[in-house]
Protein backbone atom coordinates (compact mmCIF):
# COMPACT_ATOMS: atom_id res chain seq x y z
CA UNK A 1 0.00 0.00 0.00
CA UNK A 2 1.30 3.45 -0.94
CA UNK A 3 1.72 5.78 2.02
CA UNK A 4 -0.46 8.26 0.13
CA UNK A 5 -3.29 5.76 0.39
CA UNK A 6 -2.91 5.00 4.09
CA UNK A 7 -6.12 5.82 5.90
CA UNK A 8 -5.73 8.66 8.40
CA UNK A 9 -8.37 9.79 10.89
CA UNK A 10 -8.26 13.09 12.74
CA UNK A 11 -9.96 13.32 16.12
CA UNK A 12 -10.56 17.04 16.34
CA UNK A 13 -10.78 19.45 13.44
CA UNK A 14 -9.13 22.58 14.83
CA UNK A 15 -6.59 24.83 13.16
CA UNK A 16 -3.60 22.52 13.52
CA UNK A 17 -5.55 19.50 12.26
CA UNK A 18 -6.77 21.54 9.29
CA UNK A 19 -3.21 22.62 8.50
CA UNK A 20 -2.02 19.01 8.52
CA UNK A 21 -4.93 17.89 6.32
CA UNK A 22 -4.16 20.67 3.86
CA UNK A 23 -0.49 19.65 3.84
CA UNK A 24 -1.33 15.99 3.31
CA UNK A 25 -3.51 16.83 0.33
CA UNK A 26 -0.74 18.99 -1.13
CA UNK A 27 1.65 16.04 -0.71
CA UNK A 28 -0.71 13.96 -2.82
CA UNK A 29 -2.66 12.11 -0.14
CA UNK A 30 -6.02 11.05 -1.49
CA UNK A 31 -9.13 12.75 -0.13
CA UNK A 32 -10.86 9.38 0.22
CA UNK A 33 -8.13 8.27 2.66
CA UNK A 34 -8.75 11.01 5.20
CA UNK A 35 -11.61 11.36 7.68
CA UNK A 36 -12.12 14.00 10.37
CA UNK A 37 -14.12 13.65 13.56
CA UNK A 38 -15.49 17.06 14.48
CA UNK A 39 -18.55 17.44 16.76
CA UNK A 40 -19.15 21.13 16.03
CA UNK A 41 -21.59 21.23 13.11
CA UNK A 42 -20.48 24.61 11.78
CA UNK A 43 -16.81 23.65 11.90
CA UNK A 44 -17.59 20.25 10.35
CA UNK A 45 -19.32 21.93 7.41
CA UNK A 46 -16.32 24.22 6.90
CA UNK A 47 -13.95 21.24 6.91
CA UNK A 48 -16.07 19.39 4.36
CA UNK A 49 -16.27 22.36 2.00
CA UNK A 50 -12.61 23.30 2.42
CA UNK A 51 -11.02 19.89 1.89
CA UNK A 52 -13.69 17.67 0.33
CA UNK A 53 -13.00 14.92 2.88
CA UNK A 54 -15.50 12.92 4.95
CA UNK A 55 -16.39 14.42 8.33
CA UNK A 56 -18.19 12.61 11.15
CA UNK A 57 -19.17 13.42 14.71
CA UNK A 58 -18.31 9.88 15.87
CA UNK A 59 -14.76 9.19 17.04
CA UNK A 60 -15.42 5.44 16.88
CA UNK A 61 -16.48 5.67 13.24
CA UNK A 62 -13.41 7.69 12.36
CA UNK A 63 -11.02 5.34 14.16
CA UNK A 64 -12.64 2.25 12.63
CA UNK A 65 -11.90 3.70 9.19
CA UNK A 66 -8.22 4.42 9.82
CA UNK A 67 -4.75 2.89 9.83
CA UNK A 68 -3.47 5.90 11.80
CA UNK A 69 -5.31 8.23 14.16
CA UNK A 70 -4.18 11.81 14.74
CA UNK A 71 -5.27 12.97 18.19
CA UNK A 72 -5.82 16.70 17.73
CA UNK A 73 -7.78 17.55 20.87
CA UNK A 74 -6.82 19.68 23.85
CA UNK A 75 -4.71 17.96 26.53
CA UNK A 76 -7.33 18.52 29.22
CA UNK A 77 -9.93 16.45 27.35
CA UNK A 78 -7.57 13.84 25.88
CA UNK A 79 -8.34 10.99 28.28
CA UNK A 80 -12.08 11.53 28.06
CA UNK A 81 -11.77 11.16 24.28
CA UNK A 82 -9.45 8.16 24.07
CA UNK A 83 -10.63 6.00 26.98
CA UNK A 84 -13.97 5.09 25.30
CA UNK A 85 -12.07 4.11 22.15
CA UNK A 86 -9.96 1.60 24.07
CA UNK A 87 -13.14 -0.20 25.13
CA UNK A 88 -14.05 -0.96 21.50
CA UNK A 89 -12.42 -2.99 18.76
CA UNK A 90 -11.97 0.15 16.69
CA UNK A 91 -8.54 1.02 18.10
CA UNK A 92 -6.93 -2.41 17.71
CA UNK A 93 -3.77 -2.39 15.60
CA UNK A 94 -3.83 1.36 14.96
CA UNK A 95 -1.08 3.88 15.54
CA UNK A 96 -2.17 6.91 17.54
CA UNK A 97 -0.37 10.15 16.73
CA UNK A 98 -0.79 12.86 19.35
CA UNK A 99 -0.14 16.55 18.71
CA UNK A 100 -1.22 17.55 22.23
CA UNK A 101 1.44 19.44 24.16
CA UNK A 102 2.43 18.13 27.58
CA UNK A 103 0.68 14.77 27.19
CA UNK A 104 3.16 11.94 27.67
CA UNK A 105 3.17 8.54 26.01
CA UNK A 106 2.46 7.00 29.41
CA UNK A 107 -0.63 9.19 29.83
CA UNK A 108 -1.84 8.23 26.37
CA UNK A 109 -1.10 4.56 27.02
CA UNK A 110 -3.09 4.71 30.27
CA UNK A 111 -6.13 5.58 28.18
CA UNK A 112 -5.46 3.52 25.05
CA UNK A 113 -3.70 0.45 26.48
CA UNK A 114 -0.08 -0.22 27.35
CA UNK A 115 0.71 -2.10 24.12
CA UNK A 116 -0.64 0.60 21.81
CA UNK A 117 1.56 2.09 19.10
CA UNK A 118 1.87 5.76 20.08
CA UNK A 119 3.71 8.64 18.43
CA UNK A 120 4.05 12.12 19.88
CA UNK A 121 4.47 15.08 17.56
CA UNK A 122 5.47 18.54 18.77
CA UNK A 123 4.62 20.95 15.93
CA UNK A 124 4.69 24.73 16.15
CA UNK A 125 2.48 27.55 14.94
CA UNK A 126 4.24 28.10 11.57
CA UNK A 127 2.81 24.69 10.64
CA UNK A 128 -0.35 26.68 9.89
CA UNK A 129 1.44 28.10 6.83
CA UNK A 130 3.32 24.91 5.94
CA UNK A 131 6.55 26.22 7.49
CA UNK A 132 6.48 24.31 10.76
CA UNK A 133 9.14 22.50 12.75
CA UNK A 134 8.05 19.24 14.37
CA UNK A 135 9.76 16.87 16.78
CA UNK A 136 8.69 13.20 16.59
CA UNK A 137 8.98 10.46 19.20
CA UNK A 138 7.61 6.94 18.64
CA UNK A 139 7.25 4.36 21.41
CA UNK A 140 8.58 0.81 21.21
CA UNK A 141 5.24 -0.59 20.04
CA UNK A 142 5.31 1.46 16.83
CA UNK A 143 6.45 -0.57 13.82
CA UNK A 144 8.36 0.81 10.83
CA UNK A 145 5.29 1.26 8.63
CA UNK A 146 3.41 3.08 11.37
CA UNK A 147 6.41 5.32 11.98
CA UNK A 148 6.60 6.17 8.29
CA UNK A 149 2.94 7.23 8.36
CA UNK A 150 3.65 9.43 11.40
CA UNK A 151 6.60 11.02 9.60
CA UNK A 152 4.39 11.60 6.55
CA UNK A 153 1.87 13.38 8.77
CA UNK A 154 4.58 15.50 10.41
CA UNK A 155 6.17 16.47 7.10
CA UNK A 156 2.81 17.64 5.78
CA UNK A 157 3.32 20.96 7.54
CA UNK A 158 7.07 21.53 7.48
CA UNK A 159 10.38 20.09 8.64
CA UNK A 160 10.89 17.15 11.00
CA UNK A 161 13.43 15.81 13.45
CA UNK A 162 13.20 12.36 15.04
CA UNK A 163 13.87 11.89 18.76
CA UNK A 164 15.26 8.83 20.51
CA UNK A 165 14.16 9.88 24.00
CA UNK A 166 10.68 11.17 24.80
CA UNK A 167 12.10 13.66 27.31
CA UNK A 168 13.79 15.46 24.39
CA UNK A 169 10.33 16.73 23.47
CA UNK A 170 10.71 19.17 26.35
CA UNK A 171 13.77 20.68 24.63
CA UNK A 172 11.92 20.74 21.29
CA UNK A 173 9.05 22.54 23.01
CA UNK A 174 11.40 25.17 24.45
CA UNK A 175 13.27 25.78 21.19
CA UNK A 176 10.80 25.33 18.34
CA UNK A 177 7.42 24.96 20.04
CA UNK A 178 7.66 28.25 21.92
CA UNK A 179 10.45 29.60 19.72
CA UNK A 180 8.35 31.47 17.16
CA UNK A 181 7.13 33.74 19.96
CA UNK A 182 10.70 34.78 20.77
CA UNK A 183 11.29 35.94 17.20
CA UNK A 184 7.83 37.53 16.94
CA UNK A 185 8.49 39.55 20.10
CA UNK A 186 11.66 40.96 18.53
CA UNK A 187 9.78 41.63 15.28
CA UNK A 188 7.06 43.50 17.15
CA UNK A 189 9.64 45.76 18.81
CA UNK A 190 11.29 46.43 15.44
CA UNK A 191 7.95 47.27 13.85
CA UNK A 192 6.97 49.64 16.64
CA UNK A 193 10.27 51.47 16.39
CA UNK A 194 9.96 51.57 12.62
CA UNK A 195 6.76 53.61 12.93
CA UNK A 196 8.70 56.34 14.73
CA UNK A 197 11.19 56.42 11.85
CA UNK A 198 8.66 57.60 9.28
CA UNK A 199 7.77 54.39 7.46
CA UNK A 200 4.26 53.16 6.65
CA UNK A 201 2.81 50.08 8.33
CA UNK A 202 3.01 48.08 5.09
CA UNK A 203 6.61 49.12 4.49
CA UNK A 204 7.53 48.15 8.05
CA UNK A 205 5.80 44.77 7.82
CA UNK A 206 7.54 43.95 4.54
CA UNK A 207 10.95 45.04 5.81
CA UNK A 208 10.75 43.21 9.13
CA UNK A 209 9.13 39.96 7.97
CA UNK A 210 11.39 39.56 4.94
CA UNK A 211 14.44 40.33 7.07
CA UNK A 212 13.38 37.61 9.53
CA UNK A 213 12.77 35.12 6.71
CA UNK A 214 16.09 35.99 5.09
CA UNK A 215 18.03 35.69 8.34
CA UNK A 216 16.54 32.26 8.96
CA UNK A 217 17.31 31.06 5.44
CA UNK A 218 20.85 32.45 5.68
CA UNK A 219 21.47 30.68 8.99
CA UNK A 220 20.07 27.45 7.57
CA UNK A 221 22.18 27.54 4.42
CA UNK A 222 25.41 28.89 5.87
CA UNK A 223 28.37 26.93 7.25
CA UNK A 224 28.88 29.76 9.73
CA UNK A 225 27.26 29.98 13.18
CA UNK A 226 24.74 32.76 13.91
CA UNK A 227 27.42 34.50 15.99
CA UNK A 228 29.87 34.41 13.08
CA UNK A 229 27.22 35.73 10.71
CA UNK A 230 26.53 38.61 13.13
CA UNK A 231 30.21 39.45 13.06
CA UNK A 232 30.19 39.46 9.26
CA UNK A 233 27.24 41.89 9.18
CA UNK A 234 28.62 44.20 11.87
CA UNK A 235 31.45 46.28 10.41
CA UNK A 236 33.56 48.16 12.95
CA UNK A 237 32.03 51.50 13.84
CA UNK A 238 28.95 50.80 11.73
CA UNK A 239 25.20 50.78 12.32
CA UNK A 240 24.91 47.07 13.12
CA UNK A 241 27.70 47.26 15.71
CA UNK A 242 25.92 50.20 17.36
CA UNK A 243 22.69 48.19 17.53
CA UNK A 244 24.36 45.02 18.81
CA UNK A 245 26.16 46.97 21.53
CA UNK A 246 22.78 48.13 22.86
CA UNK A 247 21.47 44.53 22.86
CA UNK A 248 24.60 43.32 24.65
CA UNK A 249 24.28 45.98 27.34
CA UNK A 250 20.65 44.89 27.82
CA UNK A 251 21.85 41.26 28.17
CA UNK A 252 19.48 40.06 25.47
CA UNK A 253 21.62 36.93 25.10
CA UNK A 254 21.25 36.03 28.79
CA UNK A 255 17.54 36.83 28.84
CA UNK A 256 16.97 34.61 25.80
CA UNK A 257 18.79 31.72 27.45
CA UNK A 258 16.68 32.17 30.58
CA UNK A 259 13.50 32.28 28.49
CA UNK A 260 14.34 29.00 26.75
CA UNK A 261 15.15 27.37 30.09
CA UNK A 262 11.87 28.63 31.59
CA UNK A 263 9.93 27.11 28.69
CA UNK A 264 11.85 23.84 29.11
CA UNK A 265 11.16 23.69 32.85
CA UNK A 266 7.48 24.44 32.34
CA UNK A 267 7.20 21.74 29.68
CA UNK A 268 8.58 19.21 32.17
CA UNK A 269 6.09 20.37 34.79
CA UNK A 270 3.15 20.06 32.40
CA UNK A 271 4.11 16.63 31.13
CA UNK A 272 5.09 15.20 34.50
CA UNK A 273 8.37 13.98 32.95
CA UNK A 274 11.29 13.18 35.21
N, C-alpha and C positions, 0 to 999 in steps of 0.2 A: 504493500500500500504506500502510495506517495504521501509524504508528510503534508502536502497541500490538501490531501483528501482526508486527513485524520479529523475525527469529529470532536469539536471543542465546544463545551458548554460554559457559559458565563453565568455565575450566580451573582446578580447585581448588575445593573446597567447604568452605572454612574459615569462620570467624565473619563476616568482612567480606563474603565472597561470599554467605553466607546472609542477611545483613542487606540486601544489595542486591536479592537475589531477592525477599525479603519486601516490600521497598519497591516493586519493579516490579509485583508482584501487587496491592498496594494501589492503585497508580496505574491499574490496569485492564489490565495486560499479560496476555495469555492464557497459561495454563499450558502449552498445546501449543506455544508459541513459545519456550520456555526449555528448555535441556538443561544438565546439570551433569556434568562429568567429575570423578569422585572415586574414586581407587583403593582407599581404605580401605573395606572392606565394611560395617563397623558404621556408619561415618559416612554412607556412601551410603544405607543403609537409613533412617537418621534423616532425611536430606534428602528422600527419596521420601515418607515418611510425613508430614513436616512441610509440604511444599509441593505435593505431588501433581504433581511434574514429572518428566520422564524423567531417569534418572541412568545413566551409563555409566562403564566404567573405561578407555575408549579415547579419547584426545585427538583422534585422527584422525576418529573417528566424530562426535564432538561438533562439531569444526570444520567438517566436511563439511555438517552440518545448518544451519550458522549464516550470517547476514549479518554479525554482529559477534561478536567473541570477547573475552571479559573474561579477562585473564590474572591470576589470583588465587593465584599461587604465590609462595613465598619468593624473594627476589632471588638467593640463592646457588644455586638450582636452575633459574632462569629459562632460561638458554641450553640446558641439557640437555633442557628441555621443548619449547622452540620450534624448535630446529634440526632435529629430525626432521620437524616439520610443514612446513618450507620445502622439504623434498625430495619432497613429495607435491603433488598437485593440489588438495588440500583447502583450502589457505590462499589460493588465487588469488582476488583481488577482494574479500577480506574486510578489515574494519577491525579492528585489534587494539587493545584498550583495556587498558592496564596499570595496576594499582593497587599495584605493587611500589615501595616507597620506594627512592630512590637508584639506580634503573635508568634510564639515559638513553635517549632515542630512538635515538641512535647505537648503543648496545649492543643494543637490541631489533632495530634494522635489520640489525645484523651477523648476527643469527640468523635473521631472517625474510626478508631481502632489502631492498636499498636503496630500492626503489620501493614498499614496503609502506605502506599507510595505517596510521599509528600515533597513538594518543592516550594521553597520560599523565594519570592522575587522581591527585591527592593528597588522599584523604579523611582523616578523623580518627576517633578512637574513638567520639565521640557518634553517629556514623553507625549504630552498633549499636542505637540507640534512635530512629532516624529524626530525629536532631537534629544531623546532621553538617555540616561545612563542607568543601567540596571545591574544589580548584583544578584547572583543565582546560587542557591544552595539546595542540593538534593539529598534526601536521607538515603540510608542504606537499602531501603526497600524499593527504590526507584531503579528500574532497569534502563538499559541504554536507549531503547526506543522511546520510552517515556521521557527520559532526559532530553532527547532530541526534540520532542514536541515542546517541552518547557522552554528550551533555548529558542525555538521557532517563535513561540509566543513573546518571549522577552525581546527578541530582535525586531519584532514588528513595530516597535516604537523607539528604536535607537540602538546604542551600543550595549555590549554585554561583557561582564567579567564573571567567571566561575569561581566559587569559593569552596575550599576544602573543609572549612570549620564554620559551623553555623554562627559562632560568636563573632566572626568577621563581619557579619551583617551590621553589627553595631558601628564598626568603623566606616562601612559603606554608607550607613545612615548619616553619620556625622560629616562625611566628605561630600558625597554626591546627593544624598537624600535631602539634607538641609542646605547643601552647598549653594544651590541657585539663589537662595535668599541673601547669602553673603555678597554675591556679586550684584544682585539687584539693589541692595542697600547702598553700595558704592555708586551704582548708576543713578540712583535717585538723588544723591548728594551732588553728583556732577551736573545733572539736569537742572536742579534748583539753582546752582551757581551760574549755570549757563544763561539763565533768564536775566540775571543781573548784568550780564555782559553784552546784552543787546541783540540776542538771537531770538528767532521765533520758536514756538514750541515744536513745530515740525522739523525745523533745522536742528534743534537740540536733540530731539528723539533720533533722527537719522545719524547724527554725529556720534552720539553716545552708544547706541545699539550696534552700529556697524563697527565701532572701535572695539567694543566688547567681543563681537563675533570674530573680528580679525585677530585680536590678541589670543583668543582661544585657539584659532586655527594655526597661528604662528607657533604657539607653544606646543601644539600637537605635532606639527610637522618638523620642528627644529630639533637638532641634536644638542642644542644648548639648554641649560636649565632656565626657569623663569628669572632667577637672579642674574644670570649672565645676559639674558636678553634685556633686562632693565639697564644693565651697565652699558650695553650697546646703544640703547636709545638715549641715555643720559650723557650728553657731552659736557665736559667740564665748563662750569660757569653758565650753562644754558638753562632753558626753561624747565626741562624735565628734572634736572638736578635740583632746581629750586623747589619744585613740587615735592619731590621725594624727600628732601630734607625736612619739610613740614610734616610729612607722614611719619618719618623716623622719630622726630621729636614727640609726636603724639603716640608713639609706640603702637602703631597700627599692626605691625608684625606680631607683637606680643598679645594684643587684644584678639587678633584673629586666631592665634593658637589656643587661647583660652576659650574662645567661642566654639571651636571645633571640639575641644575636650569636654565642654559643657554639654554639647549635643550628644557626644559619645556616652557620657555618664548617664544622661537622661534616657538614652535608648536602652541601656542596660537595666535601668530601673523599671522601665515600662515592660520590657520583655521578661524580666525575672531571671535573666541569664546570670551565670556565676563566672 
